[in-house]
Amino acid sequence: MLTRLLTNLDQIEACLLSGKGELMGGEGKGNITLFHRAMKMATTLKIGRVEEMWFEGEATLVTTAIRGGSSLWLSSDVLPVGRLSHEARTLRPVIEDLLEV
């Protein structure tokens, strides 16, 4: 169900990574080391928690924290970062519910 949810997004590559970097669903790519570095930096600087990160370049990438230490990674060559962020915020509660079941 999770893989179908993540591969059903038009023009978006998506994947869900565990806190250890293992692929839990989807077919996209993510970088758990980068995510952990950002979380460590936020803790060290005492600026709160990392909820979402955006990267823009030739491709756009958004990663979102999922309850339990997982992370959702969405990327697209054509969609703007705001659209990916919206998709990530929409998918987060659905994925969290699926992981709890």
Residue pairs with C-beta under 8 A, 6 or more apart in sequence:
1 98
2 16
2 24
2 25
2 26
2 95
2 98
3 25
3 26
3 27
5 25
5 91
5 94
5 95
5 98
6 14
6 15
6 16
6 25
6 26
6 27
6 28
6 91
7 14
7 26
7 27
9 74
9 87
11 76
11 77
11 78
11 79
12 28
12 74
12 75
12 76
12 79
12 84
12 87
13 26
13 27
13 28
13 29
13 74
13 75
13 76
14 26
14 27
14 28
14 72
14 73
14 74
14 75
14 91
15 23
15 24
15 25
15 26
15 27
15 28
15 29
15 30
15 72
15 73
16 23
16 24
16 25
16 26
16 66
16 70
16 71
16 72
16 73
16 95
17 23
17 24
17 30
17 32
17 35
17 70
17 71
17 73
18 24
18 69
18 70
19 32
19 68
19 69
19 70
19 71
20 32
21 30
21 32
21 33
24 70
26 73
28 73
28 74
28 75
29 73
29 75
30 63
30 71
30 73
32 71
35 50
35 53
35 63
35 71
38 50
38 53
39 49
39 50
42 48
42 49
42 50
49 65
50 65
51 64
51 65
52 62
52 63
52 64
52 65
52 85
52 88
52 89
53 62
53 63
54 60
54 61
54 62
54 81
54 84
54 85
55 61
55 62
56 81
58 77
59 75
59 76
59 77
60 75
60 76
60 77
60 79
60 80
60 81
60 84
61 73
61 74
61 75
61 84
62 73
62 74
62 75
62 81
62 84
62 85
62 87
62 88
63 71
63 72
63 73
63 74
63 88
64 71
64 72
64 74
64 88
64 89
64 91
64 92
65 71
66 72
66 92
66 95
66 96
66 99
67 96
67 99
68 96
68 99
70 95
70 99
72 88
72 91
72 92
72 95
74 84
74 87
74 88
75 84
76 83
76 84
